[in-house]
Amino acid sequence: MDNLFLWTCFGFMWLMIFGVILYYIGLVDRKYIRHTMILGMITILSAALCWLLIGYSLSFFGDIQHSVLFFPFMPDEIVSLVVQLLFCLYAVVMLIGSILERGNWRYLVFFVPLWILLIYAPVCYALWGNQNWLSEMGVLDYSGGLVVHATAGIGSLVLAKTLPIRAKKATTSGTQETLAFVGMVFITLGWFGFNMAPSGKMGEAAIQIWLNTLISVIAGGFSWFATQWMLTQKTDPYDLMNGMIVGLVASTCSVGYVGARTSLLIALLTGVACPIVIQLIHRYFPSIDDAGDSFGMNGIGGMIGSILTGILAENAHLLSQLIGTVVVCLWSFVLSIAIHYLLRKIIDDVDRQIVS
């Protein structure tokens, strides 16, 4: 493991996390910009604290002993702790994309740590941890298509469905579009670190992943843009930016297991499928108010990327990949619902007591 290489990946990924918040600022109504900044930072801080205290320990060791409070970390272990923190942070900032303009910081400061402990940590442990039973079964997930994107996307769907619908669509400005563009630059830059970090060093594997990641950006941007134009006969910079991000989402399961041609095909297919699914959701399920299309981009993109990995990756087992994808999505769906309704009941009871 090359610590300098991983420190560089960390730096790019750190920009990526806050790039997502910038991207959200470009999507929300102008009067919710400050609110979005608060939600984003509360989410990042509460998730980071949870990760250091117990999340990392549960995710990779299945216990609470590997906490910064109890465990004397050696330098290499600190590198793993902080790099894996950013995978978790990226999951939670995507998770809140569905509740822009209507999220409550009091809710998120509890929901996010519970989501990490009950959903992210078990899935991470099953695929990347000491007892990686899903991985041993043949499920592939190189940099988080299931661990990060599918879990966050399914959680976004639950939040989008259960929280109140926004009163009106967002009114944005040209400045916000510029901020979204800067956020997209940070996200795509950070994703090179996101995909390359699991290789541990700048070797042949990382160099191939570098190319695969670049191809995924390009193919996803073109295919989403073309698909959206055929659906609506309109052009929008967000179609290009969403496509570039979705191409990267689709790459994460397979990026370390396939070559350039396969990465191109996976990104192209996902860039076609995601805008179609999002449009169908908007048309036929108006009660699902996913402000940032987080489910359509991360949930659908992660699932499609996983299934295509099972079909196209050389060492993949399609049945195992399908089973793993279903298990992860069902676990995320059921537990996200349980956490949401438990917290809503507690918060409502506290509010009633304060009023009385």
C-alpha positions as CSV (number, residue, x, y, z in Angstrom):
1,M,0.0,0.0,0.0
2,D,1.4,3.4,-1.1
3,N,0.3,6.0,1.5
4,L,1.3,8.9,-0.6
5,F,-0.9,7.6,-3.4
6,L,-3.8,7.2,-1.0
7,W,-3.3,10.6,0.5
8,T,-3.6,12.1,-3.0
9,C,-6.8,10.1,-3.6
10,F,-8.0,11.4,-0.2
11,G,-7.4,15.0,-1.3
12,F,-9.4,14.6,-4.6
13,M,-12.2,12.7,-2.8
14,W,-12.4,15.4,-0.1
15,L,-13.1,18.0,-2.9
16,M,-15.6,15.5,-4.3
17,I,-17.7,15.4,-1.1
18,F,-18.2,19.2,-1.0
19,G,-18.6,19.2,-4.8
20,V,-21.8,17.3,-4.3
21,I,-23.1,20.1,-2.0
22,L,-22.2,22.7,-4.6
23,Y,-24.1,20.6,-7.2
24,Y,-27.1,20.6,-4.9
25,I,-26.9,24.4,-4.5
26,G,-27.3,24.5,-8.3
27,L,-30.6,22.5,-8.1
28,V,-32.5,24.2,-5.2
29,D,-34.7,27.2,-5.2
30,R,-32.6,30.3,-4.5
31,K,-34.1,30.9,-1.0
32,Y,-32.9,27.4,0.1
33,I,-29.2,27.8,-0.7
34,R,-28.2,28.5,3.0
35,H,-30.5,25.6,4.1
36,T,-28.8,23.3,1.7
37,M,-25.4,24.3,3.0
38,I,-26.5,23.6,6.6
39,L,-28.0,20.2,5.7
40,G,-24.8,19.2,3.8
41,M,-22.4,20.2,6.5
42,I,-24.6,18.7,9.3
43,T,-24.7,15.4,7.3
44,I,-20.9,15.4,6.8
45,L,-20.0,16.2,10.4
46,S,-22.5,13.7,12.0
47,A,-21.4,10.9,9.6
48,A,-17.7,11.6,10.2
49,L,-18.1,11.5,13.9
50,C,-20.1,8.3,13.7
51,W,-17.5,6.7,11.4
52,L,-14.6,7.5,13.7
53,L,-16.4,6.3,16.9
54,I,-18.0,3.1,15.7
55,G,-18.8,3.0,11.9
56,Y,-15.4,2.0,10.7
57,S,-15.1,-0.7,13.3
58,L,-18.5,-2.2,12.4
59,S,-17.9,-1.9,8.7
60,F,-14.6,-3.8,8.5
61,F,-14.3,-5.7,11.8
62,G,-17.9,-6.4,12.9
63,D,-17.1,-5.1,16.4
64,I,-16.8,-1.8,18.3
65,Q,-13.2,-2.3,19.4
66,H,-11.6,-0.6,16.4
67,S,-12.8,2.9,17.5
68,V,-10.6,5.9,17.8
69,L,-11.5,5.9,21.5
70,F,-10.2,2.4,22.1
71,F,-7.8,1.2,19.4
72,P,-4.2,2.5,19.0
73,F,-4.1,2.9,15.2
74,M,-0.9,2.3,13.3
75,P,-0.1,4.6,10.4
76,D,-1.3,2.2,7.7
77,E,-4.5,1.6,9.7
78,I,-5.1,5.4,9.9
79,V,-4.8,5.6,6.2
80,S,-7.5,2.9,5.8
81,L,-9.7,4.7,8.4
82,V,-9.6,8.1,6.7
83,V,-9.8,6.9,3.1
84,Q,-12.8,4.6,3.8
85,L,-14.4,7.6,5.7
86,L,-14.8,9.4,2.3
87,F,-16.6,6.4,0.7
88,C,-19.0,6.6,3.6
89,L,-19.3,10.4,3.4
90,Y,-20.1,10.2,-0.3
91,A,-22.9,7.7,0.4
92,V,-24.5,10.0,2.9
93,V,-24.3,13.2,0.8
94,M,-26.0,11.4,-2.0
95,L,-28.6,10.0,0.4
96,I,-29.8,13.5,1.3
97,G,-30.1,14.5,-2.4
98,S,-33.8,13.5,-2.4
99,I,-34.8,15.8,0.4
100,L,-33.4,19.1,-0.8
101,E,-35.6,22.1,0.3
102,R,-37.5,20.1,2.9
103,G,-35.0,18.2,5.0
104,N,-34.7,19.0,8.7
105,W,-31.2,19.1,10.3
106,R,-32.6,17.7,13.6
107,Y,-33.9,14.7,11.7
108,L,-30.6,14.2,9.7
109,V,-28.3,14.5,12.7
110,F,-29.9,11.2,14.0
111,F,-31.0,9.6,10.7
112,V,-27.5,9.6,9.2
113,P,-25.6,7.9,12.0
114,L,-28.4,5.3,12.3
115,W,-28.3,4.7,8.5
116,I,-24.6,4.2,8.7
117,L,-24.7,1.7,11.6
118,L,-27.8,-0.3,10.4
119,I,-27.4,-0.2,6.6
120,Y,-24.0,1.0,5.3
121,A,-21.9,-0.9,7.9
122,P,-23.5,-4.3,7.4
123,V,-23.4,-4.0,3.6
124,C,-19.8,-2.9,3.7
125,Y,-18.9,-5.7,6.1
126,A,-20.6,-8.3,3.8
127,L,-18.6,-7.1,0.8
128,W,-15.4,-5.5,2.0
129,G,-15.0,-6.5,5.7
130,N,-13.3,-9.3,7.5
131,Q,-16.3,-11.6,7.0
132,N,-17.1,-10.6,3.4
133,W,-19.7,-13.4,2.8
134,L,-21.2,-11.7,-0.2
135,S,-17.8,-11.2,-1.8
136,E,-16.9,-14.9,-1.1
137,M,-20.2,-15.8,-2.7
138,G,-18.9,-14.2,-5.9
139,V,-20.5,-10.7,-5.7
140,L,-18.2,-8.1,-7.2
141,D,-18.1,-4.5,-6.0
142,Y,-14.7,-2.8,-6.7
143,S,-15.3,0.8,-5.4
144,G,-18.9,1.0,-4.2
145,G,-21.6,0.3,-6.7
146,L,-23.5,-1.6,-4.1
147,V,-21.9,-0.5,-0.8
148,V,-22.1,3.2,-1.6
149,H,-24.5,3.9,-4.5
150,A,-27.2,1.2,-4.2
151,T,-27.6,1.7,-0.5
152,A,-27.7,5.5,-0.8
153,G,-30.1,5.4,-3.8
154,I,-32.6,3.1,-2.0
155,G,-32.4,5.3,1.1
156,S,-33.1,8.3,-1.1
157,L,-36.2,6.6,-2.5
158,V,-37.6,6.0,1.0
159,L,-37.0,9.6,2.0
160,A,-38.4,11.0,-1.2
161,K,-41.6,8.9,-0.7
162,T,-42.1,9.5,3.0
163,L,-41.3,13.2,3.4
164,P,-43.8,15.9,2.3
165,I,-43.8,17.0,-1.3
166,R,-42.3,20.4,-2.2
167,A,-44.9,23.2,-2.8
168,K,-43.3,24.2,-6.2
169,K,-40.4,23.6,-8.5
170,A,-37.1,25.3,-7.8
171,T,-36.4,28.7,-9.3
172,T,-32.6,28.9,-9.9
173,S,-30.2,31.5,-11.3
174,G,-27.4,31.5,-13.7
175,T,-25.0,31.8,-10.8
176,Q,-26.4,28.6,-9.4
177,E,-25.8,26.8,-12.6
178,T,-22.2,28.0,-12.5
179,L,-21.9,26.6,-9.0
180,A,-23.4,23.3,-10.1
181,F,-20.8,23.2,-12.9
182,V,-17.9,23.7,-10.4
183,G,-19.4,21.0,-8.2
184,M,-19.5,18.6,-11.2
185,V,-15.8,19.4,-11.8
186,F,-15.0,18.5,-8.2
187,I,-17.1,15.3,-8.4
188,T,-15.6,14.0,-11.6
189,L,-12.0,14.9,-10.4
190,G,-12.6,13.2,-7.1
191,W,-14.0,10.1,-8.7
192,F,-10.6,9.3,-10.1
193,G,-9.4,9.0,-6.5
194,F,-12.7,7.2,-5.6
195,N,-12.1,4.5,-8.2
196,M,-8.4,4.2,-8.0
197,A,-8.0,4.2,-4.2
198,P,-9.0,0.5,-3.7
199,S,-6.0,-0.5,-5.8
200,G,-3.7,0.8,-3.0
201,K,-0.9,2.1,-5.3
202,M,-0.1,3.6,-8.7
203,G,0.5,0.3,-10.5
204,E,-0.9,-1.3,-13.6
205,A,-4.3,-1.9,-12.1
206,A,-4.7,1.8,-11.1
207,I,-3.6,3.0,-14.5
208,Q,-6.2,0.8,-16.2
209,I,-8.8,2.2,-13.7
210,W,-7.7,5.7,-14.6
211,L,-8.6,5.1,-18.2
212,N,-11.8,3.2,-17.4
213,T,-13.0,6.1,-15.2
214,L,-12.3,8.7,-17.9
215,I,-14.2,6.6,-20.5
216,S,-17.1,6.3,-18.1
217,V,-17.3,10.1,-17.7
218,I,-17.4,10.7,-21.5
219,A,-19.8,7.9,-22.4
220,G,-22.2,8.6,-19.6
221,G,-22.4,12.3,-20.5
222,F,-23.0,11.7,-24.2
223,S,-25.6,8.9,-23.7
224,W,-27.7,10.7,-21.1
225,F,-27.7,13.9,-23.1
226,A,-28.7,12.1,-26.3
227,T,-31.4,10.1,-24.6
228,Q,-32.9,13.2,-22.9
229,W,-32.9,15.1,-26.2
230,M,-34.8,12.2,-27.9
231,L,-37.3,12.2,-25.0
232,T,-37.9,15.9,-24.8
233,Q,-36.4,17.6,-27.8
234,K,-34.7,20.0,-25.4
235,T,-31.1,20.5,-24.3
236,D,-30.0,21.3,-20.8
237,P,-26.5,21.5,-19.2
238,Y,-27.7,19.5,-16.3
239,D,-28.3,16.6,-18.7
240,L,-24.7,16.5,-19.6
241,M,-23.6,16.9,-16.0
242,N,-26.0,14.2,-14.7
243,G,-24.8,11.9,-17.4
244,M,-21.2,12.4,-16.6
245,I,-21.9,11.5,-13.0
246,V,-24.1,8.5,-13.8
247,G,-21.4,7.1,-16.0
248,L,-19.2,7.2,-13.0
249,V,-21.8,5.7,-10.7
250,A,-22.2,2.8,-13.2
251,S,-18.4,2.2,-13.3
252,T,-17.9,1.6,-9.6
253,C,-18.8,-2.1,-9.4
254,S,-16.8,-3.1,-12.4
255,V,-14.0,-0.5,-12.8
256,G,-11.2,-2.8,-11.4
257,Y,-12.4,-5.9,-13.2
258,V,-12.9,-4.9,-16.8
259,G,-11.2,-3.2,-19.7
260,A,-11.9,0.0,-21.6
261,R,-14.5,-1.4,-24.0
262,T,-16.5,-2.9,-21.2
263,S,-16.4,0.3,-19.3
264,L,-17.6,2.2,-22.3
265,L,-20.5,-0.2,-22.8
266,I,-21.6,-0.1,-19.2
267,A,-21.6,3.7,-19.1
268,L,-23.4,4.0,-22.4
269,L,-26.2,1.6,-21.3
270,T,-26.6,3.2,-17.9
271,G,-26.7,6.7,-19.4
272,V,-29.6,5.6,-21.6
273,A,-31.5,3.8,-18.8
274,C,-31.3,6.3,-16.0
275,P,-33.0,9.3,-17.7
276,I,-35.8,7.0,-19.0
277,V,-36.4,5.6,-15.5
278,I,-36.4,9.2,-14.0
279,Q,-38.9,10.4,-16.5
280,L,-41.2,7.4,-15.8
281,I,-41.0,8.2,-12.0
282,H,-41.9,11.8,-12.6
283,R,-44.8,10.9,-14.8
284,Y,-46.3,7.9,-13.0
285,F,-45.2,8.4,-9.4
286,P,-45.8,12.0,-8.5
287,S,-45.8,11.3,-4.8
288,I,-42.1,10.4,-5.0
289,D,-40.5,13.9,-4.8
290,D,-36.8,13.1,-5.4
291,A,-35.4,16.7,-5.5
292,G,-32.0,15.7,-6.8
293,D,-33.1,12.5,-8.7
294,S,-30.8,10.7,-6.3
295,F,-32.6,7.4,-6.6
296,G,-32.7,7.5,-10.4
297,M,-29.0,8.3,-10.6
298,N,-27.5,6.4,-7.7
299,G,-30.0,3.7,-7.0
300,I,-30.8,2.8,-10.6
301,G,-27.2,3.6,-11.8
302,G,-25.7,1.4,-9.1
303,M,-28.0,-1.5,-9.7
304,I,-27.6,-1.4,-13.5
305,G,-23.8,-1.2,-13.1
306,S,-23.9,-4.2,-10.7
307,I,-26.0,-6.3,-13.0
308,L,-23.9,-5.4,-16.1
309,T,-20.8,-6.3,-14.1
310,G,-22.3,-9.8,-13.5
311,I,-22.9,-10.1,-17.3
312,L,-19.7,-8.5,-18.7
313,A,-16.9,-8.9,-16.1
314,E,-14.6,-11.8,-16.9
315,N,-14.6,-13.4,-13.4
316,A,-18.2,-12.5,-12.6
317,H,-21.0,-14.9,-11.7
318,L,-24.3,-13.4,-12.9
319,L,-26.6,-15.3,-10.5
320,S,-24.4,-14.4,-7.5
321,Q,-24.3,-10.7,-8.7
322,L,-28.1,-10.7,-9.0
323,I,-28.6,-12.2,-5.6
324,G,-26.1,-9.8,-4.0
325,T,-27.8,-6.8,-5.7
326,V,-31.3,-7.9,-4.5
327,V,-30.0,-8.6,-0.9
328,V,-28.4,-5.2,-0.7
329,C,-31.4,-3.3,-2.1
330,L,-34.0,-5.1,0.1
331,W,-31.8,-4.7,3.2
332,S,-31.5,-0.9,2.5
333,F,-35.2,-0.5,1.7
334,V,-36.6,-2.2,4.8
335,L,-34.1,-0.7,7.2
336,S,-34.4,2.8,5.8
337,I,-38.2,2.6,6.3
338,A,-37.8,1.4,9.8
339,I,-35.3,4.1,10.7
340,H,-37.4,6.8,9.2
341,Y,-40.7,5.9,11.0
342,L,-38.9,5.4,14.3
343,L,-37.3,8.8,14.1
344,R,-40.4,10.5,13.0
345,K,-42.3,9.0,16.0
346,I,-39.6,10.1,18.4
347,I,-39.4,13.6,17.0
348,D,-43.2,14.1,16.9
349,D,-43.5,12.9,20.5
350,V,-40.8,15.3,21.6
351,D,-42.5,18.2,19.7
352,R,-45.8,17.4,21.3
353,Q,-44.3,17.4,24.8
354,I,-42.6,20.8,24.1
355,V,-45.9,22.3,22.9
356,S,-47.8,20.9,25.8
